[in-house]
Structure formats: C-alpha cells, structure tokens
Amino acid sequence: MELPPAERAPVIREYVRFASSGRRHFPVQPGALLSEYEAIADRCPVFRIDPL
C-alpha cells in the first residue's frame, strides 16, 4: 500500500541514511532536517509492505 505524502518523510530519511547506493536518487543529504524530506515527499513514492 502506498503511503500518503504526509507519512513518507521519516521513511525516506531512514532509507537515505542506510542505503548509500540509493542516495543519488534523492536531492537531500543523509543529515538533512526532516522538513527537507517533507519538501520532496510528494515526488517520492513509498510503499508499506505487509506480511501475508
């Protein structure tokens, strides 16, 4: 299920922090403020994966 933009920023921030190979896809740095991630969240789809 795709998360709404309002819930994406913390997930994107953690992804950028841990996945160095994925950082080039996001115009923010790992140490950026949450507000910087909120500014791009509407352009970055994030999906929740639930177990079956």
Z-matrix of the N, CA and C atoms (Angstrom, degrees):
N
C 1 1.441
C 2 1.529 1 108.21
N 3 1.322 2 115.90 1 133.90
C 4 1.459 3 120.22 2 179.43
C 5 1.529 4 110.16 3 -77.17
N 6 1.323 5 115.24 4 133.45
C 7 1.465 6 120.18 5 177.90
C 8 1.522 7 110.06 6 -78.51
N 9 1.329 8 117.69 7 147.21
C 10 1.460 9 120.21 8 174.45
C 11 1.533 10 109.19 9 -68.99
N 12 1.329 11 117.62 10 153.15
C 13 1.465 12 120.66 11 -178.18
C 14 1.523 13 114.37 12 -52.01
N 15 1.315 14 118.00 13 -33.70
C 16 1.469 15 120.93 14 -178.25
C 17 1.529 16 112.79 15 -64.95
N 18 1.332 17 117.77 16 -19.99
C 19 1.464 18 121.61 17 -178.41
C 20 1.531 19 113.30 18 -103.75
N 21 1.307 20 118.14 19 -0.89
C 22 1.466 21 121.47 20 -172.32
C 23 1.521 22 115.24 21 -83.71
N 24 1.305 23 118.68 22 -32.83
C 25 1.467 24 121.73 23 -171.38
C 26 1.528 25 113.91 24 -54.07
N 27 1.330 26 120.45 25 -47.89
C 28 1.468 27 119.13 26 179.86
C 29 1.533 28 112.99 27 -62.95
N 30 1.324 29 116.38 28 -35.25
C 31 1.464 30 120.45 29 179.63
C 32 1.525 31 110.09 30 -68.50
N 33 1.320 32 116.73 31 -45.16
C 34 1.465 33 120.88 32 178.97
C 35 1.523 34 110.12 33 -62.38
N 36 1.311 35 116.92 34 -42.24
C 37 1.468 36 120.72 35 179.69
C 38 1.527 37 111.01 36 -58.91
N 39 1.317 38 117.57 37 -45.39
C 40 1.466 39 120.69 38 179.53
C 41 1.524 40 111.34 39 -66.96
N 42 1.314 41 116.98 40 -38.18
C 43 1.468 42 120.11 41 177.98
C 44 1.525 43 110.35 42 -61.72
N 45 1.316 44 117.05 43 -48.12
C 46 1.467 45 121.17 44 179.90
C 47 1.525 46 110.48 45 -62.90
N 48 1.299 47 117.15 46 -35.37
C 49 1.465 48 121.09 47 -179.32
C 50 1.534 49 111.78 48 -68.37
N 51 1.317 50 117.70 49 -38.33
C 52 1.464 51 121.35 50 -174.61
C 53 1.526 52 114.75 51 -97.56
N 54 1.308 53 118.16 52 -33.07
C 55 1.469 54 120.95 53 -173.84
C 56 1.520 55 110.69 54 -100.91
N 57 1.308 56 116.13 55 85.31
C 58 1.468 57 119.59 56 -176.94
C 59 1.525 58 111.90 57 -59.72
N 60 1.309 59 118.37 58 -31.36
C 61 1.465 60 120.40 59 180.00
C 62 1.528 61 112.26 60 -70.61
N 63 1.311 62 118.49 61 -20.47
C 64 1.455 63 121.48 62 -179.60
C 65 1.514 64 114.53 63 -94.57
N 66 1.313 65 117.57 64 -7.23
C 67 1.471 66 121.36 65 -175.59
C 68 1.517 67 113.37 66 -60.12
N 69 1.304 68 117.31 67 -33.15
C 70 1.473 69 119.40 68 -176.44
C 71 1.522 70 112.56 69 -65.10
N 72 1.322 71 117.48 70 -13.66
C 73 1.459 72 121.27 71 -179.09
C 74 1.531 73 112.97 72 -87.98
N 75 1.317 74 117.05 73 -4.77
C 76 1.462 75 121.26 74 -176.90
C 77 1.525 76 109.88 75 -124.61
N 78 1.334 77 117.58 76 133.28
C 79 1.469 78 120.80 77 -177.77
C 80 1.529 79 113.56 78 -83.63
N 81 1.325 80 117.72 79 36.77
C 82 1.466 81 122.33 80 177.33
C 83 1.525 82 108.64 81 -136.28
N 84 1.309 83 116.33 82 158.00
C 85 1.456 84 122.09 83 -179.87
C 86 1.529 85 109.87 84 -95.15
N 87 1.329 86 117.83 85 156.80
C 88 1.464 87 120.77 86 -178.81
C 89 1.532 88 114.53 87 -54.49
N 90 1.314 89 119.18 88 -32.96
C 91 1.457 90 121.22 89 -178.24
C 92 1.516 91 114.71 90 -92.61
N 93 1.329 92 117.40 91 12.39
C 94 1.463 93 121.27 92 -176.47
C 95 1.532 94 111.44 93 -66.82
N 96 1.310 95 115.23 94 156.67
C 97 1.466 96 121.51 95 176.09
C 98 1.527 97 110.25 96 -67.88
N 99 1.315 98 115.97 97 152.97
C 100 1.461 99 120.52 98 178.88
C 101 1.529 100 110.87 99 -57.02
N 102 1.311 101 117.73 100 -34.71
C 103 1.472 102 121.02 101 179.88
C 104 1.526 103 112.07 102 -61.37
N 105 1.334 104 117.64 103 -30.41
C 106 1.466 105 120.52 104 177.25
C 107 1.528 106 110.59 105 -69.61
N 108 1.315 107 116.54 106 -35.41
C 109 1.462 108 120.24 107 176.24
C 110 1.525 109 110.27 108 -72.32
N 111 1.311 110 117.39 109 -36.10
C 112 1.466 111 121.00 110 177.27
C 113 1.525 112 110.63 111 -61.86
N 114 1.329 113 116.92 112 -34.18
C 115 1.462 114 121.34 113 -178.73
C 116 1.530 115 112.47 114 -66.75
N 117 1.328 116 118.24 115 -25.63
C 118 1.467 117 120.59 116 -179.46
C 119 1.526 118 112.98 117 -105.79
N 120 1.311 119 117.73 118 -5.15
C 121 1.469 120 121.92 119 -172.28
C 122 1.525 121 113.57 120 -58.75
N 123 1.316 122 118.55 121 -33.19
C 124 1.465 123 119.84 122 -178.69
C 125 1.525 124 112.47 123 -70.70
N 126 1.339 125 117.54 124 -14.77
C 127 1.470 126 121.76 125 179.53
C 128 1.525 127 112.88 126 -102.24
N 129 1.318 128 117.47 127 -0.48
C 130 1.469 129 122.15 128 -175.22
C 131 1.524 130 109.58 129 -123.87
N 132 1.321 131 117.95 130 101.76
C 133 1.459 132 118.73 131 -179.94
C 134 1.528 133 111.63 132 -66.20
N 135 1.307 134 115.68 133 140.92
C 136 1.465 135 122.84 134 177.58
C 137 1.525 136 106.75 135 -132.91
N 138 1.314 137 115.00 136 132.45
C 139 1.459 138 120.19 137 -177.60
C 140 1.518 139 110.78 138 -118.51
N 141 1.314 140 115.86 139 140.22
C 142 1.459 141 121.94 140 172.61
C 143 1.523 142 107.20 141 -93.13
N 144 1.314 143 115.76 142 131.43
C 145 1.459 144 120.57 143 179.38
C 146 1.523 145 107.77 144 -110.88
N 147 1.314 146 115.53 145 117.88
C 148 1.460 147 121.82 146 -179.69
C 149 1.523 148 109.72 147 -100.59
N 150 1.326 149 116.96 148 144.64
C 151 1.468 150 119.15 149 176.16
C 152 1.524 151 110.65 150 -67.82
N 153 1.294 152 115.52 151 153.23
C 154 1.475 153 119.90 152 178.74
C 155 1.499 154 110.59 153 -84.11
